[in-house]
Amino acid sequence: MMAAEQLSFGGMPQRLYACTPTRLTSWLDCPRRYRMTYLDRPPPPKGPPWAHNSLGASVHNALAAWWRLPLSGRSVTAAGELLRAGWISQGFADEGQSARQRARARAMVESYVATLDPADEPLGVERTVAARTDRIAVSGRIDRLDEQPSGARGTELVVVDYKTGRHLLTTDSARSSLALAIYAVAAARSLRRPCHRVELHHLPTGSVFSWEHTDESLARQFRRAEDIAAECGEADAAFRGGLAPHSTTRCSRRVRGLAVAGVTTGSTAPSAPRPAPIAAHQTASPTRGAPERRSA
């Protein structure tokens, strides 16, 4: 403790914790997965690819490529061809299952693109944005960044996130999403434009779930991100055997509790997973039914 105190310098700026929304939500969802993904070195060997990840990535790639086409080429047929040409077949049980899911994904993409105005040019596609406070530096990639009229304020940015999973979404999914709120704040700061609206576009059903944040609700979500990042930082430092700077009593209690499960202090004992509960209305995907490509 004496050595730690001797190495401390009063008034020195606090080191920012660099993170992504995915890292923060991984900690919340399952500390064991967080440890295996971000802390264990060498990292555990990866298992076989998941088919649902291949489907989700194929759809996201096709939609991004469609927006990059010249305006004259943005047709429904073009979207379907982009999906076919870029199909990722890894993780499926056999070629027959891959072909069936490819046809399903193509229909999904074509139906969605049919609802879009090709001339309504987005401000960004697969755009990386970042923001920082005096505690964290967070960055992430937005599927699509739109612009909409906003009364007396002129125009505002809109964060659009594609979802390809079968589980049911609601307006509350958009309202409570930590990732979408972070994207909104980061987009506003990166482009110096207001951004309050976030949207989840659920391609299997063609539904759009949106939420209009206020400055206050975005600030609350960002404070929440800072608190989660503080827990991650303490767990990271404890796992590596170091002392977490600027620790708080609340975070320290949480880290000590997780140490019992082997998440921290460098223990090699297996930690207890924290699987997400499956609601009665959720339907498992035929492609191995694991979580989606990205949490938002």
ChimeraX commands (.cxc) that place a marker at each C-alpha (Angstrom):
marker #1 position 0.00,0.00,0.00 radius 0.5
marker #1 position 2.89,2.31,0.81 radius 0.5
marker #1 position 4.36,1.75,-2.65 radius 0.5
marker #1 position 1.01,2.44,-4.28 radius 0.5
marker #1 position 0.68,5.66,-2.34 radius 0.5
marker #1 position 4.21,6.71,-3.30 radius 0.5
marker #1 position 3.36,6.20,-6.97 radius 0.5
marker #1 position 0.25,8.36,-6.72 radius 0.5
marker #1 position 0.44,12.01,-7.64 radius 0.5
marker #1 position -2.29,14.31,-6.48 radius 0.5
marker #1 position -4.03,16.36,-9.13 radius 0.5
marker #1 position -2.90,14.13,-12.00 radius 0.5
marker #1 position -5.56,13.64,-14.72 radius 0.5
marker #1 position -7.42,10.35,-14.56 radius 0.5
marker #1 position -6.66,7.86,-17.30 radius 0.5
marker #1 position -9.71,7.41,-19.51 radius 0.5
marker #1 position -11.17,3.95,-19.82 radius 0.5
marker #1 position -11.39,3.09,-23.54 radius 0.5
marker #1 position -14.37,0.93,-24.42 radius 0.5
marker #1 position -17.14,0.14,-26.86 radius 0.5
marker #1 position -20.85,-0.40,-26.17 radius 0.5
marker #1 position -20.30,-4.09,-26.90 radius 0.5
marker #1 position -17.65,-4.33,-24.17 radius 0.5
marker #1 position -19.91,-2.68,-21.62 radius 0.5
marker #1 position -22.94,-4.83,-22.43 radius 0.5
marker #1 position -20.77,-7.96,-22.40 radius 0.5
marker #1 position -19.87,-7.19,-18.79 radius 0.5
marker #1 position -23.53,-6.72,-17.90 radius 0.5
marker #1 position -24.70,-9.83,-19.73 radius 0.5
marker #1 position -22.12,-12.35,-18.57 radius 0.5
marker #1 position -18.87,-11.67,-16.64 radius 0.5
marker #1 position -17.54,-15.04,-17.74 radius 0.5
marker #1 position -17.88,-14.16,-21.42 radius 0.5
marker #1 position -16.37,-10.74,-20.68 radius 0.5
marker #1 position -13.35,-12.38,-19.06 radius 0.5
marker #1 position -12.85,-14.84,-21.92 radius 0.5
marker #1 position -13.22,-12.13,-24.56 radius 0.5
marker #1 position -11.27,-9.24,-23.07 radius 0.5
marker #1 position -9.03,-10.50,-20.25 radius 0.5
marker #1 position -7.80,-14.07,-20.74 radius 0.5
marker #1 position -4.40,-14.20,-22.47 radius 0.5
marker #1 position -3.85,-16.12,-24.58 radius 0.5
marker #1 position -7.55,-15.96,-25.43 radius 0.5
marker #1 position -9.45,-19.25,-25.37 radius 0.5
marker #1 position -9.65,-20.93,-28.79 radius 0.5
marker #1 position -12.70,-19.92,-30.75 radius 0.5
marker #1 position -15.37,-22.50,-31.36 radius 0.5
marker #1 position -17.02,-23.14,-34.72 radius 0.5
marker #1 position -18.78,-20.18,-36.31 radius 0.5
marker #1 position -22.45,-19.60,-35.54 radius 0.5
marker #1 position -24.83,-19.62,-38.46 radius 0.5
marker #1 position -26.92,-16.75,-37.09 radius 0.5
marker #1 position -23.78,-14.57,-37.08 radius 0.5
marker #1 position -23.20,-15.43,-40.74 radius 0.5
marker #1 position -26.77,-14.49,-41.61 radius 0.5
marker #1 position -26.63,-11.23,-39.68 radius 0.5
marker #1 position -23.29,-10.20,-41.15 radius 0.5
marker #1 position -24.45,-11.05,-44.68 radius 0.5
marker #1 position -27.55,-8.88,-44.31 radius 0.5
marker #1 position -25.64,-5.95,-42.79 radius 0.5
marker #1 position -23.00,-6.13,-45.53 radius 0.5
marker #1 position -25.59,-6.23,-48.30 radius 0.5
marker #1 position -27.45,-3.18,-46.97 radius 0.5
marker #1 position -24.23,-1.21,-46.53 radius 0.5
marker #1 position -23.14,-2.09,-50.07 radius 0.5
marker #1 position -26.57,-1.13,-51.46 radius 0.5
marker #1 position -26.27,2.41,-50.12 radius 0.5
marker #1 position -22.81,2.68,-51.66 radius 0.5
marker #1 position -24.18,1.96,-55.14 radius 0.5
marker #1 position -24.84,4.92,-57.47 radius 0.5
marker #1 position -28.41,6.15,-57.14 radius 0.5
marker #1 position -29.42,4.62,-60.47 radius 0.5
marker #1 position -28.35,1.17,-59.28 radius 0.5
marker #1 position -30.25,1.09,-55.98 radius 0.5
marker #1 position -32.99,-1.34,-56.92 radius 0.5
marker #1 position -34.67,-4.11,-54.99 radius 0.5
marker #1 position -33.11,-6.66,-57.32 radius 0.5
marker #1 position -29.66,-5.18,-56.73 radius 0.5
marker #1 position -30.08,-5.60,-52.99 radius 0.5
marker #1 position -30.96,-9.25,-53.43 radius 0.5
marker #1 position -27.98,-9.83,-55.69 radius 0.5
marker #1 position -25.65,-8.19,-53.19 radius 0.5
marker #1 position -26.95,-10.55,-50.51 radius 0.5
marker #1 position -26.49,-13.58,-52.77 radius 0.5
marker #1 position -22.99,-12.59,-53.89 radius 0.5
marker #1 position -21.80,-11.78,-50.36 radius 0.5
marker #1 position -23.48,-14.68,-48.56 radius 0.5
marker #1 position -21.42,-16.12,-45.70 radius 0.5
marker #1 position -22.08,-19.85,-45.50 radius 0.5
marker #1 position -20.08,-20.65,-42.36 radius 0.5
marker #1 position -21.80,-22.32,-39.42 radius 0.5
marker #1 position -24.72,-23.96,-41.19 radius 0.5
marker #1 position -25.40,-27.67,-40.79 radius 0.5
marker #1 position -25.13,-28.34,-44.53 radius 0.5
marker #1 position -25.51,-26.70,-47.91 radius 0.5
marker #1 position -29.26,-27.25,-47.86 radius 0.5
marker #1 position -29.71,-25.28,-44.64 radius 0.5
marker #1 position -27.39,-22.56,-45.93 radius 0.5
marker #1 position -29.43,-22.27,-49.15 radius 0.5
marker #1 position -32.71,-22.04,-47.26 radius 0.5
marker #1 position -31.41,-19.34,-44.93 radius 0.5
marker #1 position -29.86,-17.47,-47.86 radius 0.5
marker #1 position -33.26,-17.39,-49.59 radius 0.5
marker #1 position -34.87,-16.19,-46.36 radius 0.5
marker #1 position -32.24,-13.48,-45.91 radius 0.5
marker #1 position -32.59,-12.36,-49.52 radius 0.5
marker #1 position -36.35,-12.00,-49.15 radius 0.5
marker #1 position -35.78,-10.08,-45.92 radius 0.5
marker #1 position -33.36,-7.64,-47.57 radius 0.5
marker #1 position -35.49,-7.13,-50.66 radius 0.5
marker #1 position -38.65,-6.51,-48.61 radius 0.5
marker #1 position -36.84,-3.97,-46.46 radius 0.5
marker #1 position -35.21,-2.13,-49.37 radius 0.5
marker #1 position -38.62,-1.88,-51.08 radius 0.5
marker #1 position -39.69,0.44,-48.23 radius 0.5
marker #1 position -36.71,2.80,-48.68 radius 0.5
marker #1 position -36.33,5.85,-50.89 radius 0.5
marker #1 position -33.06,5.30,-52.79 radius 0.5
marker #1 position -32.62,9.07,-53.10 radius 0.5
marker #1 position -32.85,9.60,-49.33 radius 0.5
marker #1 position -29.09,9.58,-48.92 radius 0.5
marker #1 position -27.94,8.67,-45.39 radius 0.5
marker #1 position -25.28,10.78,-43.72 radius 0.5
marker #1 position -23.28,7.68,-42.89 radius 0.5
marker #1 position -23.24,3.93,-43.41 radius 0.5
marker #1 position -21.26,1.70,-41.04 radius 0.5
marker #1 position -19.86,4.92,-39.60 radius 0.5
marker #1 position -17.58,4.95,-36.58 radius 0.5
marker #1 position -18.29,7.65,-34.00 radius 0.5
marker #1 position -16.65,8.43,-30.66 radius 0.5
marker #1 position -17.15,10.49,-27.54 radius 0.5
marker #1 position -15.28,11.05,-24.31 radius 0.5
marker #1 position -15.91,12.38,-20.85 radius 0.5
marker #1 position -13.49,12.89,-17.99 radius 0.5
marker #1 position -13.90,9.17,-17.20 radius 0.5
marker #1 position -14.32,7.18,-20.44 radius 0.5
marker #1 position -13.48,7.22,-24.14 radius 0.5
marker #1 position -16.14,5.25,-26.00 radius 0.5
marker #1 position -16.45,4.48,-29.69 radius 0.5
marker #1 position -18.74,2.38,-31.84 radius 0.5
marker #1 position -19.98,1.77,-35.36 radius 0.5
marker #1 position -23.48,2.80,-36.44 radius 0.5
marker #1 position -25.29,0.76,-39.09 radius 0.5
marker #1 position -26.82,3.89,-40.62 radius 0.5
marker #1 position -27.00,7.55,-39.72 radius 0.5
marker #1 position -29.98,9.43,-41.14 radius 0.5
marker #1 position -31.18,13.02,-41.06 radius 0.5
marker #1 position -34.72,14.16,-40.33 radius 0.5
marker #1 position -36.54,17.51,-40.09 radius 0.5
marker #1 position -36.85,18.72,-36.53 radius 0.5
marker #1 position -39.16,21.72,-36.40 radius 0.5
marker #1 position -37.56,24.88,-35.16 radius 0.5
marker #1 position -34.24,23.08,-34.73 radius 0.5
marker #1 position -33.94,22.47,-38.47 radius 0.5
marker #1 position -32.68,18.91,-38.88 radius 0.5
marker #1 position -31.38,16.26,-36.51 radius 0.5
marker #1 position -29.42,13.06,-36.81 radius 0.5
marker #1 position -31.15,9.69,-36.42 radius 0.5
marker #1 position -29.34,6.51,-35.34 radius 0.5
marker #1 position -30.56,3.43,-37.22 radius 0.5
marker #1 position -29.64,-0.09,-36.07 radius 0.5
marker #1 position -30.57,-3.18,-38.09 radius 0.5
marker #1 position -31.79,-6.29,-36.29 radius 0.5
marker #1 position -32.07,-9.70,-37.94 radius 0.5
marker #1 position -32.88,-11.95,-34.95 radius 0.5
marker #1 position -36.26,-13.54,-34.40 radius 0.5
marker #1 position -36.81,-12.38,-30.84 radius 0.5
marker #1 position -39.56,-9.83,-30.36 radius 0.5
marker #1 position -38.59,-6.17,-30.05 radius 0.5
marker #1 position -40.64,-3.30,-28.63 radius 0.5
marker #1 position -40.40,0.44,-28.35 radius 0.5
marker #1 position -38.90,-0.14,-24.92 radius 0.5
marker #1 position -36.05,-2.01,-26.62 radius 0.5
marker #1 position -35.07,1.24,-28.35 radius 0.5
marker #1 position -35.70,3.37,-25.26 radius 0.5
marker #1 position -33.59,1.28,-22.91 radius 0.5
marker #1 position -30.74,0.42,-25.27 radius 0.5
marker #1 position -27.45,1.62,-23.80 radius 0.5
marker #1 position -25.67,1.16,-27.12 radius 0.5
marker #1 position -28.15,3.28,-29.10 radius 0.5
marker #1 position -27.94,6.09,-26.54 radius 0.5
marker #1 position -24.14,6.01,-26.70 radius 0.5
marker #1 position -24.29,6.12,-30.49 radius 0.5
marker #1 position -26.61,9.12,-30.35 radius 0.5
marker #1 position -24.31,11.07,-28.03 radius 0.5
marker #1 position -21.21,10.07,-29.98 radius 0.5
marker #1 position -22.80,10.98,-33.32 radius 0.5
marker #1 position -23.89,14.38,-31.99 radius 0.5
marker #1 position -20.40,15.14,-30.71 radius 0.5
marker #1 position -18.59,13.78,-33.78 radius 0.5
marker #1 position -20.72,15.67,-36.31 radius 0.5
marker #1 position -21.61,18.62,-34.06 radius 0.5
marker #1 position -25.29,18.10,-34.83 radius 0.5
marker #1 position -28.16,17.33,-32.45 radius 0.5
marker #1 position -29.17,13.67,-32.23 radius 0.5
marker #1 position -32.00,12.42,-30.02 radius 0.5
marker #1 position -33.90,9.84,-32.10 radius 0.5
marker #1 position -32.83,6.18,-32.18 radius 0.5
marker #1 position -34.46,3.44,-34.26 radius 0.5
marker #1 position -34.36,-0.35,-34.32 radius 0.5
marker #1 position -35.24,-1.71,-37.76 radius 0.5
marker #1 position -36.36,-5.33,-37.35 radius 0.5
marker #1 position -35.94,-6.81,-40.80 radius 0.5
marker #1 position -37.74,-10.17,-40.26 radius 0.5
marker #1 position -41.01,-8.34,-39.52 radius 0.5
marker #1 position -40.38,-5.03,-41.29 radius 0.5
marker #1 position -41.10,-3.21,-38.01 radius 0.5
marker #1 position -39.43,-0.01,-36.85 radius 0.5
marker #1 position -39.19,0.72,-33.13 radius 0.5
marker #1 position -38.10,4.26,-32.31 radius 0.5
marker #1 position -37.51,6.44,-29.31 radius 0.5
marker #1 position -36.98,10.17,-28.98 radius 0.5
marker #1 position -34.49,10.81,-26.20 radius 0.5
marker #1 position -34.18,14.07,-24.30 radius 0.5
marker #1 position -30.89,15.64,-23.31 radius 0.5
marker #1 position -31.58,14.42,-19.78 radius 0.5
marker #1 position -32.26,10.80,-20.76 radius 0.5
marker #1 position -29.12,10.67,-22.90 radius 0.5
marker #1 position -27.11,12.10,-20.01 radius 0.5
marker #1 position -28.52,9.42,-17.69 radius 0.5
marker #1 position -27.56,6.67,-20.11 radius 0.5
marker #1 position -24.07,8.08,-20.47 radius 0.5
marker #1 position -23.65,8.22,-16.69 radius 0.5
marker #1 position -24.76,4.60,-16.66 radius 0.5
marker #1 position -22.06,3.80,-19.24 radius 0.5
marker #1 position -19.48,5.51,-17.02 radius 0.5
marker #1 position -20.55,3.45,-14.01 radius 0.5
marker #1 position -20.35,0.21,-15.99 radius 0.5
marker #1 position -16.94,1.21,-17.35 radius 0.5
marker #1 position -15.76,1.82,-13.78 radius 0.5
marker #1 position -16.77,-1.73,-12.87 radius 0.5
marker #1 position -14.99,-3.06,-15.96 radius 0.5
marker #1 position -11.86,-1.10,-15.09 radius 0.5
marker #1 position -11.80,-2.46,-11.56 radius 0.5
marker #1 position -12.32,-6.01,-12.80 radius 0.5
marker #1 position -9.57,-5.58,-15.41 radius 0.5
marker #1 position -7.09,-4.29,-12.84 radius 0.5
marker #1 position -7.98,-6.91,-10.24 radius 0.5
marker #1 position -7.73,-9.71,-12.80 radius 0.5
marker #1 position -4.23,-8.61,-13.75 radius 0.5
marker #1 position -3.21,-8.34,-10.13 radius 0.5
marker #1 position -2.94,-4.56,-10.10 radius 0.5
marker #1 position -4.67,-1.83,-8.16 radius 0.5
marker #1 position -7.60,-0.13,-9.84 radius 0.5
marker #1 position -7.14,3.65,-9.70 radius 0.5
marker #1 position -9.96,5.91,-8.54 radius 0.5
marker #1 position -11.97,2.95,-7.28 radius 0.5
marker #1 position -15.27,3.44,-5.56 radius 0.5
marker #1 position -16.67,1.46,-2.65 radius 0.5
marker #1 position -19.63,0.29,-4.71 radius 0.5
marker #1 position -17.48,-0.93,-7.59 radius 0.5
marker #1 position -14.95,-2.52,-5.25 radius 0.5
marker #1 position -17.69,-4.53,-3.54 radius 0.5
marker #1 position -18.90,-5.79,-6.91 radius 0.5
marker #1 position -15.41,-6.80,-8.01 radius 0.5
marker #1 position -14.74,-8.62,-4.74 radius 0.5
marker #1 position -17.96,-10.53,-5.21 radius 0.5
marker #1 position -17.05,-11.49,-8.77 radius 0.5
marker #1 position -13.62,-12.64,-7.61 radius 0.5
marker #1 position -15.36,-15.58,-5.97 radius 0.5
marker #1 position -16.54,-16.66,-9.41 radius 0.5
marker #1 position -13.05,-16.41,-10.86 radius 0.5
marker #1 position -13.76,-13.34,-12.99 radius 0.5
marker #1 position -11.05,-11.28,-11.31 radius 0.5
marker #1 position -7.71,-11.68,-9.54 radius 0.5
marker #1 position -6.29,-13.80,-12.33 radius 0.5
marker #1 position -7.95,-16.98,-11.06 radius 0.5
marker #1 position -8.03,-19.89,-13.47 radius 0.5
marker #1 position -11.14,-21.35,-11.87 radius 0.5
marker #1 position -14.14,-21.30,-14.20 radius 0.5
marker #1 position -16.42,-18.40,-13.53 radius 0.5
marker #1 position -20.16,-18.71,-13.30 radius 0.5
marker #1 position -21.94,-17.69,-16.51 radius 0.5
marker #1 position -24.85,-15.28,-16.41 radius 0.5
marker #1 position -27.14,-16.39,-19.25 radius 0.5
marker #1 position -29.87,-14.03,-20.31 radius 0.5
marker #1 position -33.39,-15.25,-19.49 radius 0.5
marker #1 position -35.47,-16.40,-22.45 radius 0.5
marker #1 position -38.89,-14.84,-22.47 radius 0.5
marker #1 position -41.91,-16.92,-23.35 radius 0.5
marker #1 position -42.47,-14.95,-26.54 radius 0.5
marker #1 position -38.93,-15.47,-27.84 radius 0.5
marker #1 position -38.36,-18.07,-30.52 radius 0.5
marker #1 position -35.00,-19.77,-30.89 radius 0.5
marker #1 position -33.32,-19.32,-34.24 radius 0.5
marker #1 position -33.05,-22.44,-36.40 radius 0.5
marker #1 position -29.40,-21.51,-36.88 radius 0.5
marker #1 position -28.30,-22.63,-33.43 radius 0.5
marker #1 position -30.31,-19.95,-31.59 radius 0.5
marker #1 position -27.46,-17.99,-29.97 radius 0.5
marker #1 position -27.45,-14.22,-29.30 radius 0.5
marker #1 position -27.32,-11.81,-32.20 radius 0.5
marker #1 position -24.23,-10.40,-33.92 radius 0.5
marker #1 position -24.19,-7.20,-31.92 radius 0.5
marker #1 position -25.92,-5.91,-28.85 radius 0.5
marker #1 position -27.66,-2.60,-29.26 radius 0.5
marker link #1:1,2 radius 0.2
marker link #1:2,3 radius 0.2
marker link #1:3,4 radius 0.2
marker link #1:4,5 radius 0.2
marker link #1:5,6 radius 0.2
marker link #1:6,7 radius 0.2
marker link #1:7,8 radius 0.2
marker link #1:8,9 radius 0.2
marker link #1:9,10 radius 0.2
marker link #1:10,11 radius 0.2
marker link #1:11,12 radius 0.2
marker link #1:12,13 radius 0.2
marker link #1:13,14 radius 0.2
marker link #1:14,15 radius 0.2
marker link #1:15,16 radius 0.2
marker link #1:16,17 radius 0.2
marker link #1:17,18 radius 0.2
marker link #1:18,19 radius 0.2
marker link #1:19,20 radius 0.2
marker link #1:20,21 radius 0.2
marker link #1:21,22 radius 0.2
marker link #1:22,23 radius 0.2
marker link #1:23,24 radius 0.2
marker link #1:24,25 radius 0.2
marker link #1:25,26 radius 0.2
marker link #1:26,27 radius 0.2
marker link #1:27,28 radius 0.2
marker link #1:28,29 radius 0.2
marker link #1:29,30 radius 0.2
marker link #1:30,31 radius 0.2
marker link #1:31,32 radius 0.2
marker link #1:32,33 radius 0.2
marker link #1:33,34 radius 0.2
marker link #1:34,35 radius 0.2
marker link #1:35,36 radius 0.2
marker link #1:36,37 radius 0.2
marker link #1:37,38 radius 0.2
marker link #1:38,39 radius 0.2
marker link #1:39,40 radius 0.2
marker link #1:40,41 radius 0.2
marker link #1:41,42 radius 0.2
marker link #1:42,43 radius 0.2
marker link #1:43,44 radius 0.2
marker link #1:44,45 radius 0.2
marker link #1:45,46 radius 0.2
marker link #1:46,47 radius 0.2
marker link #1:47,48 radius 0.2
marker link #1:48,49 radius 0.2
marker link #1:49,50 radius 0.2
marker link #1:50,51 radius 0.2
marker link #1:51,52 radius 0.2
marker link #1:52,53 radius 0.2
marker link #1:53,54 radius 0.2
marker link #1:54,55 radius 0.2
marker link #1:55,56 radius 0.2
marker link #1:56,57 radius 0.2
marker link #1:57,58 radius 0.2
marker link #1:58,59 radius 0.2
marker link #1:59,60 radius 0.2
marker link #1:60,61 radius 0.2
marker link #1:61,62 radius 0.2
marker link #1:62,63 radius 0.2
marker link #1:63,64 radius 0.2
marker link #1:64,65 radius 0.2
marker link #1:65,66 radius 0.2
marker link #1:66,67 radius 0.2
marker link #1:67,68 radius 0.2
marker link #1:68,69 radius 0.2
marker link #1:69,70 radius 0.2
marker link #1:70,71 radius 0.2
marker link #1:71,72 radius 0.2
marker link #1:72,73 radius 0.2
marker link #1:73,74 radius 0.2
marker link #1:74,75 radius 0.2
marker link #1:75,76 radius 0.2
marker link #1:76,77 radius 0.2
marker link #1:77,78 radius 0.2
marker link #1:78,79 radius 0.2
marker link #1:79,80 radius 0.2
marker link #1:80,81 radius 0.2
marker link #1:81,82 radius 0.2
marker link #1:82,83 radius 0.2
marker link #1:83,84 radius 0.2
marker link #1:84,85 radius 0.2
marker link #1:85,86 radius 0.2
marker link #1:86,87 radius 0.2
marker link #1:87,88 radius 0.2
marker link #1:88,89 radius 0.2
marker link #1:89,90 radius 0.2
marker link #1:90,91 radius 0.2
marker link #1:91,92 radius 0.2
marker link #1:92,93 radius 0.2
marker link #1:93,94 radius 0.2
marker link #1:94,95 radius 0.2
marker link #1:95,96 radius 0.2
marker link #1:96,97 radius 0.2
marker link #1:97,98 radius 0.2
marker link #1:98,99 radius 0.2
marker link #1:99,100 radius 0.2
marker link #1:100,101 radius 0.2
marker link #1:101,102 radius 0.2
marker link #1:102,103 radius 0.2
marker link #1:103,104 radius 0.2
marker link #1:104,105 radius 0.2
marker link #1:105,106 radius 0.2
marker link #1:106,107 radius 0.2
marker link #1:107,108 radius 0.2
marker link #1:108,109 radius 0.2
marker link #1:109,110 radius 0.2
marker link #1:110,111 radius 0.2
marker link #1:111,112 radius 0.2
marker link #1:112,113 radius 0.2
marker link #1:113,114 radius 0.2
marker link #1:114,115 radius 0.2
marker link #1:115,116 radius 0.2
marker link #1:116,117 radius 0.2
marker link #1:117,118 radius 0.2
marker link #1:118,119 radius 0.2
marker link #1:119,120 radius 0.2
marker link #1:120,121 radius 0.2
marker link #1:121,122 radius 0.2
marker link #1:122,123 radius 0.2
marker link #1:123,124 radius 0.2
marker link #1:124,125 radius 0.2
marker link #1:125,126 radius 0.2
marker link #1:126,127 radius 0.2
marker link #1:127,128 radius 0.2
marker link #1:128,129 radius 0.2
marker link #1:129,130 radius 0.2
marker link #1:130,131 radius 0.2
marker link #1:131,132 radius 0.2
marker link #1:132,133 radius 0.2
marker link #1:133,134 radius 0.2
marker link #1:134,135 radius 0.2
marker link #1:135,136 radius 0.2
marker link #1:136,137 radius 0.2
marker link #1:137,138 radius 0.2
marker link #1:138,139 radius 0.2
marker link #1:139,140 radius 0.2
marker link #1:140,141 radius 0.2
marker link #1:141,142 radius 0.2
marker link #1:142,143 radius 0.2
marker link #1:143,144 radius 0.2
marker link #1:144,145 radius 0.2
marker link #1:145,146 radius 0.2
marker link #1:146,147 radius 0.2
marker link #1:147,148 radius 0.2
marker link #1:148,149 radius 0.2
marker link #1:149,150 radius 0.2
marker link #1:150,151 radius 0.2
marker link #1:151,152 radius 0.2
marker link #1:152,153 radius 0.2
marker link #1:153,154 radius 0.2
marker link #1:154,155 radius 0.2
marker link #1:155,156 radius 0.2
marker link #1:156,157 radius 0.2
marker link #1:157,158 radius 0.2
marker link #1:158,159 radius 0.2
marker link #1:159,160 radius 0.2
marker link #1:160,161 radius 0.2
marker link #1:161,162 radius 0.2
marker link #1:162,163 radius 0.2
marker link #1:163,164 radius 0.2
marker link #1:164,165 radius 0.2
marker link #1:165,166 radius 0.2
marker link #1:166,167 radius 0.2
marker link #1:167,168 radius 0.2
marker link #1:168,169 radius 0.2
marker link #1:169,170 radius 0.2
marker link #1:170,171 radius 0.2
marker link #1:171,172 radius 0.2
marker link #1:172,173 radius 0.2
marker link #1:173,174 radius 0.2
marker link #1:174,175 radius 0.2
marker link #1:175,176 radius 0.2
marker link #1:176,177 radius 0.2
marker link #1:177,178 radius 0.2
marker link #1:178,179 radius 0.2
marker link #1:179,180 radius 0.2
marker link #1:180,181 radius 0.2
marker link #1:181,182 radius 0.2
marker link #1:182,183 radius 0.2
marker link #1:183,184 radius 0.2
marker link #1:184,185 radius 0.2
marker link #1:185,186 radius 0.2
marker link #1:186,187 radius 0.2
marker link #1:187,188 radius 0.2
marker link #1:188,189 radius 0.2
marker link #1:189,190 radius 0.2
marker link #1:190,191 radius 0.2
marker link #1:191,192 radius 0.2
marker link #1:192,193 radius 0.2
marker link #1:193,194 radius 0.2
marker link #1:194,195 radius 0.2
marker link #1:195,196 radius 0.2
marker link #1:196,197 radius 0.2
marker link #1:197,198 radius 0.2
marker link #1:198,199 radius 0.2
marker link #1:199,200 radius 0.2
marker link #1:200,201 radius 0.2
marker link #1:201,202 radius 0.2
marker link #1:202,203 radius 0.2
marker link #1:203,204 radius 0.2
marker link #1:204,205 radius 0.2
marker link #1:205,206 radius 0.2
marker link #1:206,207 radius 0.2
marker link #1:207,208 radius 0.2
marker link #1:208,209 radius 0.2
marker link #1:209,210 radius 0.2
marker link #1:210,211 radius 0.2
marker link #1:211,212 radius 0.2
marker link #1:212,213 radius 0.2
marker link #1:213,214 radius 0.2
marker link #1:214,215 radius 0.2
marker link #1:215,216 radius 0.2
marker link #1:216,217 radius 0.2
marker link #1:217,218 radius 0.2
marker link #1:218,219 radius 0.2
marker link #1:219,220 radius 0.2
marker link #1:220,221 radius 0.2
marker link #1:221,222 radius 0.2
marker link #1:222,223 radius 0.2
marker link #1:223,224 radius 0.2
marker link #1:224,225 radius 0.2
marker link #1:225,226 radius 0.2
marker link #1:226,227 radius 0.2
marker link #1:227,228 radius 0.2
marker link #1:228,229 radius 0.2
marker link #1:229,230 radius 0.2
marker link #1:230,231 radius 0.2
marker link #1:231,232 radius 0.2
marker link #1:232,233 radius 0.2
marker link #1:233,234 radius 0.2
marker link #1:234,235 radius 0.2
marker link #1:235,236 radius 0.2
marker link #1:236,237 radius 0.2
marker link #1:237,238 radius 0.2
marker link #1:238,239 radius 0.2
marker link #1:239,240 radius 0.2
marker link #1:240,241 radius 0.2
marker link #1:241,242 radius 0.2
marker link #1:242,243 radius 0.2
marker link #1:243,244 radius 0.2
marker link #1:244,245 radius 0.2
marker link #1:245,246 radius 0.2
marker link #1:246,247 radius 0.2
marker link #1:247,248 radius 0.2
marker link #1:248,249 radius 0.2
marker link #1:249,250 radius 0.2
marker link #1:250,251 radius 0.2
marker link #1:251,252 radius 0.2
marker link #1:252,253 radius 0.2
marker link #1:253,254 radius 0.2
marker link #1:254,255 radius 0.2
marker link #1:255,256 radius 0.2
marker link #1:256,257 radius 0.2
marker link #1:257,258 radius 0.2
marker link #1:258,259 radius 0.2
marker link #1:259,260 radius 0.2
marker link #1:260,261 radius 0.2
marker link #1:261,262 radius 0.2
marker link #1:262,263 radius 0.2
marker link #1:263,264 radius 0.2
marker link #1:264,265 radius 0.2
marker link #1:265,266 radius 0.2
marker link #1:266,267 radius 0.2
marker link #1:267,268 radius 0.2
marker link #1:268,269 radius 0.2
marker link #1:269,270 radius 0.2
marker link #1:270,271 radius 0.2
marker link #1:271,272 radius 0.2
marker link #1:272,273 radius 0.2
marker link #1:273,274 radius 0.2
marker link #1:274,275 radius 0.2
marker link #1:275,276 radius 0.2
marker link #1:276,277 radius 0.2
marker link #1:277,278 radius 0.2
marker link #1:278,279 radius 0.2
marker link #1:279,280 radius 0.2
marker link #1:280,281 radius 0.2
marker link #1:281,282 radius 0.2
marker link #1:282,283 radius 0.2
marker link #1:283,284 radius 0.2
marker link #1:284,285 radius 0.2
marker link #1:285,286 radius 0.2
marker link #1:286,287 radius 0.2
marker link #1:287,288 radius 0.2
marker link #1:288,289 radius 0.2
marker link #1:289,290 radius 0.2
marker link #1:290,291 radius 0.2
marker link #1:291,292 radius 0.2
marker link #1:292,293 radius 0.2
marker link #1:293,294 radius 0.2
marker link #1:294,295 radius 0.2
marker link #1:295,296 radius 0.2
view
